[in-house]
């Protein structure tokens, strides 16, 4: 069942509210089981399939529905998906519907926050929408200069991508809009994987961005995630502080973000490792774009490359480990923690005494405590003494909801490394 909200310039606010009310009243109504509303009333935005009472069979994936408590108190409107464990994603506690006005308001509010955080001369690339944290569950929008990249992780947002695209065009007049719907999280929603340019042309998929004094060429169709790791921007600045005069090893370098910042901070050398030849080419291009030299590139599997460097008795003053997510779901958590321990053991074997280890996890299923525990276990195995000198998370354009631990995914820590005495 679909309902369309039609709004013309001649309509006044009264008729708009009447139309919205009509749509609201005709939406499917779902009810929670007793006591299953408590998490939602404390600020969470998800309801799981086992928390719902009987659901009508004719609701399509991604349809907007009303959700009530078992005793008919309104929880709000949101997207329903019968194929997902996350059955309901809350959009509005007051019954708003996801029309053009709704998305315009949410995106404008998110932009206002980013303007407060990042002056224009500081960067021209940032996360505009961070899903639930910006009130748009299952949606990511990243801005890269004049181009935008969208990702939809929920069936509801997927259905509304054309409308969201129209709103972005109205607000920003972008050179291009690219959809990168390639994440495995979409498969949990029963959604296909694909990428395509939905506005503008492919030539605009290559953009030059700047961030705190450095420039990067990003390929928004081929780069990791949405084209570049915006979430490590603050942590790259810390690497500059640690890197002066060091021989640096940057593992999982991608487009060279950490390695280039190390060189910019005065590193004597930077060795950048990645399994992707294309990523290393972009890293080299980005180094040249900033007039930086003194780096080498190694193509290969990170674990195997690190083992080879150990066998060659290579040592570095600063080792940076920024792997992709090792835990795609909770059932993968034990194997993920084992992988983090193994990776950090290898990293510690490559660090000179009185050197630094910078290590990260972007797996939201891995808690900070579990991540730090895996590093501690690695240090004990290698008989290394670690002193935590810096700990961080995702930057301000990736805000965290205290009521939703799921919005906190990035962990980053720097350690001063010495031998156990």
RAVEN-V54169 format. One record per residue. N is the residue number from 0. RES is the residue in three letters. SS is DSSP state (H for helix, E for strand, L for the rest). PHI is phi in radians with two decimals (999 if undefined). PSI is psi in degrees with one decimal (none if undefined). Layout:
N/RES/SS/PHI/PSI, N/RES/SS/PHI/PSI
This chain:
0/UNK/L/999/125.5, 1/UNK/L/-2.19/142.9, 2/UNK/L/-2.23/140.0, 3/UNK/L/-2.02/131.8, 4/UNK/L/-1.62/118.0, 5/UNK/L/-1.91/124.2, 6/UNK/L/-2.27/124.0, 7/UNK/L/-1.98/164.1, 8/UNK/L/-1.11/-22.3, 9/UNK/L/-1.45/-11.4, 10/UNK/L/-1.31/141.6, 11/UNK/L/-1.69/175.7, 12/UNK/H/-1.06/-32.8, 13/UNK/H/-1.13/-46.0, 14/UNK/H/-1.19/-32.5, 15/UNK/H/-1.11/-45.5, 16/UNK/H/-1.12/-36.6, 17/UNK/H/-1.14/-42.6, 18/UNK/H/-1.12/-44.8, 19/UNK/H/-1.04/-42.0, 20/UNK/H/-1.12/-39.5, 21/UNK/H/-1.10/-44.4, 22/UNK/H/-1.11/-44.1, 23/UNK/H/-0.99/-44.8, 24/UNK/H/-1.19/-25.8, 25/UNK/H/-1.63/-1.5, 26/UNK/L/-1.23/153.4, 27/UNK/L/-1.07/144.0, 28/UNK/E/-1.95/126.4, 29/UNK/E/-1.95/151.2, 30/UNK/E/-2.18/141.2, 31/UNK/E/-1.46/157.0, 32/UNK/L/-1.24/161.9, 33/UNK/L/-0.94/135.9, 34/UNK/L/1.27/-1.9, 35/UNK/L/-1.46/1.9, 36/UNK/L/-1.54/-11.4, 37/UNK/H/-1.09/-42.4, 38/UNK/H/-1.12/-40.7, 39/UNK/H/-1.13/-39.1, 40/UNK/H/-1.25/-13.5, 41/UNK/L/-1.68/6.3, 42/UNK/L/1.97/-6.4, 43/UNK/L/-1.27/156.7, 44/UNK/L/-2.02/3.9, 45/UNK/E/-2.04/147.1, 46/UNK/E/-2.25/136.3, 47/UNK/E/-1.65/159.1, 48/UNK/H/-1.03/-34.9, 49/UNK/H/-1.36/-0.5, 50/UNK/H/-1.71/-6.1, 51/UNK/E/-1.66/147.9, 52/UNK/L/-1.33/-169.5, 53/UNK/L/-0.94/134.7, 54/UNK/L/-1.98/134.2, 55/UNK/L/-0.99/146.1, 56/UNK/L/-1.45/-11.5, 57/UNK/L/-1.74/22.5, 58/UNK/L/-1.58/124.2, 59/UNK/L/-1.39/153.4, 60/UNK/L/-1.07/127.5, 61/UNK/L/1.59/0.5, 62/UNK/E/-1.25/146.1, 63/UNK/E/-1.42/129.0, 64/UNK/E/-2.32/167.2, 65/UNK/E/-1.72/140.7, 66/UNK/E/-2.09/132.8, 67/UNK/E/-2.18/158.3, 68/UNK/L/-1.23/174.3, 69/UNK/L/-1.10/-24.3, 70/UNK/L/-1.88/30.6, 71/UNK/L/1.24/25.2, 72/UNK/L/-1.54/133.0, 73/UNK/E/-1.19/126.4, 74/UNK/E/-1.54/-44.7, 75/UNK/E/2.66/-173.6, 76/UNK/E/-1.81/152.6, 77/UNK/E/-3.05/-176.0, 78/UNK/E/-1.60/137.7, 79/UNK/E/-1.98/141.4, 80/UNK/L/-2.42/111.0, 81/UNK/L/-1.23/-11.7, 82/UNK/L/-1.71/1.0, 83/UNK/L/-2.06/148.1, 84/UNK/L/-1.09/-38.5, 85/UNK/E/-1.43/93.3, 86/UNK/E/-1.38/-30.2, 87/UNK/E/-2.37/132.7, 88/UNK/E/-2.11/119.1, 89/UNK/E/-1.32/129.4, 90/UNK/E/-1.80/-44.6, 91/UNK/E/-2.55/133.1, 92/UNK/L/-1.51/-5.5, 93/UNK/L/-1.96/7.2, 94/UNK/L/1.58/13.2, 95/UNK/L/-1.08/151.8, 96/UNK/L/-1.89/150.5, 97/UNK/L/-1.40/74.4, 98/UNK/L/-1.83/-173.0, 99/UNK/H/-1.03/-42.6, 100/UNK/H/-1.08/-40.4, 101/UNK/H/-1.07/-50.3, 102/UNK/H/-1.20/-35.9, 103/UNK/H/-1.05/-44.6, 104/UNK/H/-1.14/-46.3, 105/UNK/H/-1.14/-45.4, 106/UNK/H/-1.20/-38.6, 107/UNK/H/-1.11/-41.1, 108/UNK/H/-1.12/-39.9, 109/UNK/H/-1.15/-39.0, 110/UNK/H/-1.11/-41.9, 111/UNK/H/-1.01/-40.8, 112/UNK/H/-1.11/-45.6, 113/UNK/H/-1.12/-35.1, 114/UNK/H/-1.13/-33.8, 115/UNK/H/-1.22/-31.3, 116/UNK/H/-1.47/-43.8, 117/UNK/L/-2.14/110.2, 118/UNK/L/-1.07/151.3, 119/UNK/L/-1.05/-33.8, 120/UNK/L/-1.40/-6.5, 121/UNK/L/-1.48/-42.5, 122/UNK/E/-2.82/153.2, 123/UNK/L/-2.08/23.1, 124/UNK/E/-2.45/128.9, 125/UNK/E/-2.86/162.6, 126/UNK/E/-1.40/117.9, 127/UNK/E/-1.45/-42.1, 128/UNK/E/-2.22/123.0, 129/UNK/E/-1.99/61.7, 130/UNK/H/0.92/-127.9, 131/UNK/H/-1.00/-34.1, 132/UNK/H/-1.13/-22.2, 133/UNK/H/-1.93/18.8, 134/UNK/L/1.30/17.1, 135/UNK/L/-2.26/76.7, 136/UNK/L/-1.05/130.0, 137/UNK/L/1.49/14.7, 138/UNK/E/-2.23/132.8, 139/UNK/E/-2.16/133.0, 140/UNK/E/-2.28/121.3, 141/UNK/E/-1.95/138.4, 142/UNK/E/-1.84/129.9, 143/UNK/E/-2.21/97.0, 144/UNK/L/1.02/-112.1, 145/UNK/L/-1.74/5.6, 146/UNK/E/-2.00/155.3, 147/UNK/E/-2.23/144.5, 148/UNK/E/-2.13/130.3, 149/UNK/E/-1.95/144.9, 150/UNK/E/-2.38/132.3, 151/UNK/E/-2.02/122.1, 152/UNK/L/-1.83/-1.0, 153/UNK/L/-2.23/152.3, 154/UNK/H/-1.10/-35.2, 155/UNK/H/-1.12/-47.6, 156/UNK/H/-1.16/-34.2, 157/UNK/H/-1.06/-41.0, 158/UNK/H/-1.16/-25.2, 159/UNK/L/-1.76/7.5, 160/UNK/H/-1.03/-40.6, 161/UNK/H/-1.04/-40.6, 162/UNK/H/-1.17/-42.3, 163/UNK/H/-1.10/-40.0, 164/UNK/H/-1.05/-44.0, 165/UNK/H/-1.07/-40.1, 166/UNK/H/-1.14/-41.5, 167/UNK/H/-1.10/-40.2, 168/UNK/H/-1.10/-42.0, 169/UNK/H/-1.14/-41.0, 170/UNK/H/-1.40/-35.4, 171/UNK/H/-2.14/-17.0, 172/UNK/L/0.84/56.9, 173/UNK/L/-1.26/157.9, 174/UNK/L/-1.26/-31.7, 175/UNK/E/-2.77/152.9, 176/UNK/E/-2.26/127.0, 177/UNK/E/-2.12/135.3, 178/UNK/E/-1.76/121.5, 179/UNK/E/-1.99/73.3, 180/UNK/E/-1.63/67.9, 181/UNK/L/-2.01/-1.4, 182/UNK/L/-1.27/141.5, 183/UNK/H/-1.11/-16.9, 184/UNK/H/-1.09/-26.4, 185/UNK/H/-1.17/-31.1, 186/UNK/H/-1.14/-28.8, 187/UNK/H/-1.20/-18.5, 188/UNK/H/-1.74/2.2, 189/UNK/L/1.29/29.5, 190/UNK/L/-1.90/147.3, 191/UNK/L/-1.32/159.9, 192/UNK/L/-1.77/134.6, 193/UNK/E/-2.93/167.6, 194/UNK/E/-2.50/146.0, 195/UNK/E/-2.89/158.6, 196/UNK/E/-1.53/122.7, 197/UNK/E/-1.87/-8.6, 198/UNK/E/-2.70/136.0, 199/UNK/L/1.46/-157.2, 200/UNK/L/-2.27/167.3, 201/UNK/H/-1.10/-28.5, 202/UNK/H/-1.10/-25.9, 203/UNK/H/-1.46/0.8, 204/UNK/H/-1.30/-16.2, 205/UNK/E/-1.70/119.3, 206/UNK/E/-2.26/151.0, 207/UNK/E/-1.83/120.8, 208/UNK/E/-1.97/160.1, 209/UNK/E/-2.26/146.9, 210/UNK/E/-2.66/113.2, 211/UNK/L/0.78/54.8, 212/UNK/L/1.61/-6.6, 213/UNK/E/-2.07/151.4, 214/UNK/E/-2.02/148.8, 215/UNK/E/-2.41/137.8, 216/UNK/E/-1.58/123.8, 217/UNK/E/-2.08/140.9, 218/UNK/E/-1.87/107.0, 219/UNK/L/-1.35/-9.1, 220/UNK/L/-1.69/-24.0, 221/UNK/L/-2.05/-22.9, 222/UNK/L/-1.15/162.6, 223/UNK/L/-1.11/149.5, 224/UNK/L/0.96/-112.8, 225/UNK/L/-1.71/7.0, 226/UNK/L/2.26/-24.0, 227/UNK/L/-2.90/150.5, 228/UNK/L/-1.48/85.5, 229/UNK/H/-1.19/-24.9, 230/UNK/H/-1.29/-9.6, 231/UNK/H/-1.77/13.4, 232/UNK/H/-1.02/-45.7, 233/UNK/H/-1.18/-36.8, 234/UNK/H/-1.27/-29.5, 235/UNK/H/-1.13/-33.6, 236/UNK/H/-1.13/-38.0, 237/UNK/H/-1.13/-36.5, 238/UNK/H/-1.07/-37.0, 239/UNK/H/-0.99/-41.6, 240/UNK/H/-1.13/-39.7, 241/UNK/H/-1.43/-18.0, 242/UNK/H/-1.50/-16.0, 243/UNK/L/-0.96/122.3, 244/UNK/L/1.33/5.3, 245/UNK/L/-1.63/157.3, 246/UNK/E/-1.61/117.9, 247/UNK/E/-1.95/138.7, 248/UNK/E/-2.01/120.1, 249/UNK/E/-1.97/105.0, 250/UNK/E/-1.72/137.4, 251/UNK/L/1.13/50.9, 252/UNK/L/-1.22/-24.1, 253/UNK/L/0.98/-119.7, 254/UNK/L/-1.49/12.6, 255/UNK/L/1.55/15.4, 256/UNK/H/-0.93/-52.2, 257/UNK/H/-1.28/-44.6, 258/UNK/H/-1.06/-41.5, 259/UNK/H/-1.17/-39.2, 260/UNK/H/-1.16/-33.7, 261/UNK/H/-1.10/-45.8, 262/UNK/H/-1.10/-41.4, 263/UNK/H/-1.09/-31.6, 264/UNK/L/-1.46/1.1, 265/UNK/L/1.80/18.0, 266/UNK/L/-1.06/142.3, 267/UNK/L/-1.22/-33.5, 268/UNK/E/-2.74/158.5, 269/UNK/E/-2.44/126.0, 270/UNK/E/-1.86/118.6, 271/UNK/E/-1.94/127.8, 272/UNK/E/-2.06/132.7, 273/UNK/E/-2.78/151.2, 274/UNK/L/-1.38/-17.3, 275/UNK/L/-1.65/120.4, 276/UNK/H/-1.12/-40.8, 277/UNK/H/-1.10/-39.6, 278/UNK/H/-1.11/-41.6, 279/UNK/H/-1.16/-34.7, 280/UNK/H/-1.10/-40.5, 281/UNK/H/-1.19/-36.1, 282/UNK/H/-1.09/-42.8, 283/UNK/H/-1.13/-41.2, 284/UNK/H/-1.11/-39.9, 285/UNK/H/-1.21/-36.0, 286/UNK/H/-1.09/-45.4, 287/UNK/H/-1.13/-37.7, 288/UNK/H/-1.03/-29.6, 289/UNK/L/-1.81/9.5, 290/UNK/L/1.17/31.7, 291/UNK/L/-1.80/143.3, 292/UNK/L/-2.38/-172.0, 293/UNK/L/1.44/26.9, 294/UNK/E/-2.15/158.3, 295/UNK/E/-2.31/154.8, 296/UNK/E/-2.09/135.9, 297/UNK/E/-2.20/121.8, 298/UNK/E/-1.69/126.8, 299/UNK/L/2.79/171.8, 300/UNK/L/-1.10/130.3, 301/UNK/H/-1.01/-45.3, 302/UNK/H/-1.10/-42.1, 303/UNK/H/-1.23/-39.1, 304/UNK/H/-1.10/-42.2, 305/UNK/H/-1.15/-39.0, 306/UNK/H/-1.08/-40.6, 307/UNK/H/-1.14/-41.4, 308/UNK/H/-1.12/-36.7, 309/UNK/H/-1.13/-43.0, 310/UNK/H/-1.12/-28.4, 311/UNK/L/-1.50/2.4, 312/UNK/L/1.04/35.0, 313/UNK/L/-1.37/141.2, 314/UNK/L/-2.34/148.1, 315/UNK/E/-2.30/155.3, 316/UNK/E/-1.41/-27.7, 317/UNK/E/-2.46/122.9, 318/UNK/E/-2.05/128.2, 319/UNK/E/-2.03/126.4, 320/UNK/E/-2.13/110.5, 321/UNK/E/-2.29/73.1, 322/UNK/L/-1.35/163.5, 323/UNK/L/-1.18/172.8, 324/UNK/L/-1.07/129.2, 325/UNK/L/-1.63/-13.1, 326/UNK/L/-2.15/99.0, 327/UNK/L/-1.38/-20.1, 328/UNK/L/-2.69/171.2, 329/UNK/H/-1.11/-30.6, 330/UNK/H/-1.19/-19.0, 331/UNK/H/-1.56/1.1, 332/UNK/H/-1.02/-47.4, 333/UNK/H/-1.03/-44.3, 334/UNK/H/-1.18/-34.0, 335/UNK/H/-1.14/-45.4, 336/UNK/H/-1.11/-36.3, 337/UNK/H/-1.09/-41.5, 338/UNK/H/-1.14/-40.7, 339/UNK/H/-1.12/-40.8, 340/UNK/H/-1.10/-45.3, 341/UNK/H/-1.10/-45.4, 342/UNK/H/-1.07/-45.4, 343/UNK/H/-1.27/-28.1, 344/UNK/H/-1.08/-44.8, 345/UNK/H/-1.11/-42.8, 346/UNK/H/-1.06/-42.2, 347/UNK/H/-1.13/-30.5, 348/UNK/L/-1.25/-12.2, 349/UNK/L/-1.83/5.4, 350/UNK/E/-1.81/132.8, 351/UNK/E/-1.17/155.1, 352/UNK/E/-1.02/135.8, 353/UNK/E/1.21/32.9, 354/UNK/E/-1.84/-172.8, 355/UNK/E/-2.19/141.4, 356/UNK/E/-1.98/123.1, 357/UNK/E/-1.99/122.3, 358/UNK/E/-2.44/146.0, 359/UNK/E/-2.40/158.1, 360/UNK/E/-2.43/129.3, 361/UNK/L/-1.91/18.7, 362/UNK/L/-1.54/113.1, 363/UNK/L/-1.21/-20.2, 364/UNK/L/-1.37/-10.6, 365/UNK/L/-1.73/116.6, 366/UNK/L/-1.29/162.0, 367/UNK/H/-1.07/-41.2, 368/UNK/H/-1.06/-45.3, 369/UNK/H/-1.13/-38.9, 370/UNK/H/-1.12/-47.5, 371/UNK/H/-1.16/-32.4, 372/UNK/H/-1.16/-39.9, 373/UNK/H/-1.10/-38.9, 374/UNK/H/-1.18/-41.5, 375/UNK/H/-1.04/-45.3, 376/UNK/H/-1.06/-39.1, 377/UNK/H/-1.11/-41.7, 378/UNK/H/-1.17/-38.0, 379/UNK/H/-1.16/-39.5, 380/UNK/H/-1.09/-35.6, 381/UNK/L/-1.67/5.3, 382/UNK/L/0.97/47.2, 383/UNK/E/-1.99/145.3, 384/UNK/E/-1.78/123.2, 385/UNK/E/-1.94/135.1, 386/UNK/E/-2.09/118.6, 387/UNK/E/-1.26/119.4, 388/UNK/E/-1.94/-12.6, 389/UNK/E/-2.80/135.1, 390/UNK/E/-2.43/135.2, 391/UNK/E/-2.61/180.0, 392/UNK/L/-2.44/-152.1, 393/UNK/L/-1.32/157.4, 394/UNK/L/-1.35/179.5, 395/UNK/L/-1.19/-21.0, 396/UNK/L/-1.46/2.9, 397/UNK/L/-2.10/61.9, 398/UNK/L/-1.09/157.6, 399/UNK/L/-2.00/134.0, 400/UNK/L/-1.60/122.5, 401/UNK/L/-1.09/-27.8, 402/UNK/L/-1.41/-7.1, 403/UNK/L/-2.32/90.9, 404/UNK/H/-0.98/-23.3, 405/UNK/H/-1.11/-20.9, 406/UNK/H/-1.41/-8.3, 407/UNK/L/-1.77/106.9, 408/UNK/L/-2.13/-31.1, 409/UNK/L/-1.59/131.2, 410/UNK/E/-2.14/135.0, 411/UNK/E/-2.50/132.7, 412/UNK/E/-2.52/142.0, 413/UNK/E/-2.05/134.5, 414/UNK/E/-2.18/141.4, 415/UNK/E/-1.55/126.2, 416/UNK/E/-1.92/129.2, 417/UNK/E/-2.47/170.3, 418/UNK/E/-1.38/146.3, 419/UNK/L/-1.16/132.4, 420/UNK/L/-1.93/none
